[in-house]
Amino acid sequence: MSTPERPNCARLSAERYKTEIIHAFLVEVAEKGVGLVQHTPSHYLDSDTGERAETVYSSPRCLVRVEESDTSIGTEGQALDALLYAFIGVDPKELEKERRTLLDSLGG
């Protein structure tokens, strides 16, 4: 039986050290009160000209937060995972497909 090709799994495994270092750094700075946040721009049109007049940013979403008992990835952890996957060139949907294919091949 041949092993199916799993480029996303291989990339994640090879680059795991990078994501672990970045994650550890973000947790460390979160403990010091510094966070990684994401702002989403919204554009408003000028009612007189119909042209885009102003960019306003939404309230920031905190991607890493410090909880009372420990430091952890907050409720927006999936957004942080997506950033880390993009950084190392891993497609999360393809990664999940590869994992399922691997599990299926091991199961029978």
C-alpha positions as CSV (number, residue, x, y, z in Angstrom):
1,M,0.0,0.0,0.0
2,S,1.5,3.4,-1.0
3,T,1.4,6.3,1.4
4,P,-0.7,9.2,0.0
5,E,1.1,12.5,-0.7
6,R,0.5,15.0,2.2
7,P,2.3,18.3,1.3
8,N,0.4,20.3,3.9
9,C,1.1,17.8,6.7
10,A,4.7,17.7,5.7
11,R,5.0,21.5,5.6
12,L,3.3,21.8,9.0
13,S,5.7,19.2,10.5
14,A,8.8,20.8,9.0
15,E,7.8,24.3,10.0
16,R,6.3,23.4,13.5
17,Y,9.3,25.0,15.3
18,K,8.5,28.4,13.7
19,T,4.9,28.4,14.7
20,E,5.8,27.2,18.3
21,I,8.3,30.0,18.7
22,I,5.8,32.6,17.4
23,H,3.1,31.2,19.6
24,A,5.4,31.3,22.7
25,F,6.4,34.9,21.9
26,L,2.8,36.0,21.6
27,V,1.9,34.3,24.9
28,E,5.0,35.9,26.6
29,V,4.1,39.5,25.4
30,A,0.4,38.9,26.3
31,E,1.5,38.3,29.9
32,K,3.1,41.7,29.8
33,G,-0.1,43.3,28.6
34,V,0.8,43.6,24.9
35,G,-1.5,41.9,22.5
36,L,-2.0,41.0,18.9
37,V,-5.3,42.5,17.7
38,Q,-7.1,42.6,14.3
39,H,-9.0,45.6,13.0
40,T,-11.5,45.3,10.2
41,P,-11.8,48.3,8.0
42,S,-15.2,49.6,6.9
43,H,-15.6,52.2,4.2
44,Y,-18.3,54.8,4.2
45,L,-19.5,56.7,1.2
46,D,-19.9,60.5,1.2
47,S,-23.6,61.1,0.9
48,D,-23.1,64.1,-1.4
49,T,-20.5,62.6,-3.9
50,G,-21.0,58.9,-3.5
51,E,-17.3,58.5,-3.2
52,R,-15.5,56.6,-0.5
53,A,-15.0,59.2,2.1
54,E,-13.7,57.6,5.2
55,T,-12.2,54.4,6.5
56,V,-13.3,53.4,10.0
57,Y,-11.9,50.5,11.9
58,S,-14.1,48.2,14.0
59,S,-13.3,47.4,17.6
60,P,-10.2,45.2,17.6
61,R,-10.5,41.5,18.1
62,C,-7.9,40.2,20.5
63,L,-6.1,37.1,19.1
64,V,-4.0,36.4,22.1
65,R,-5.2,37.1,25.7
66,V,-4.2,36.4,29.2
67,E,-6.8,34.5,31.3
68,E,-6.9,34.7,35.0
69,S,-5.3,31.3,35.7
70,D,-3.0,31.0,32.7
71,T,-2.0,32.5,29.4
72,S,-3.7,31.0,26.4
73,I,-4.9,31.6,22.9
74,G,-8.2,33.4,23.5
75,T,-11.5,32.8,21.8
76,E,-10.1,34.1,18.6
77,G,-7.5,31.4,18.5
78,Q,-8.7,30.1,15.2
79,A,-7.8,33.4,13.6
80,L,-4.3,33.1,15.1
81,D,-4.0,29.6,13.7
82,A,-5.1,30.8,10.3
83,L,-2.3,33.5,10.4
84,L,0.3,31.0,11.4
85,Y,-0.8,28.5,8.7
86,A,-0.7,31.3,6.1
87,F,2.8,32.3,7.4
88,I,4.2,28.7,6.7
89,G,2.1,28.2,3.6
90,V,-0.4,25.6,4.8
91,D,-4.0,25.4,3.6
92,P,-6.1,24.5,6.6
93,K,-8.8,22.8,4.5
94,E,-6.3,20.8,2.6
95,L,-4.5,19.9,5.8
96,E,-7.7,18.5,7.2
97,K,-8.4,16.5,4.1
98,E,-4.9,15.1,4.2
99,R,-5.3,14.1,7.9
100,R,-8.6,12.4,7.1
101,T,-7.1,10.5,4.2
102,L,-4.2,9.4,6.4
103,L,-6.6,8.2,9.1
104,D,-8.7,6.4,6.5
105,S,-5.7,4.6,5.1
106,L,-4.6,3.5,8.5
107,G,-8.0,2.2,9.4
108,G,-8.4,-0.2,6.6
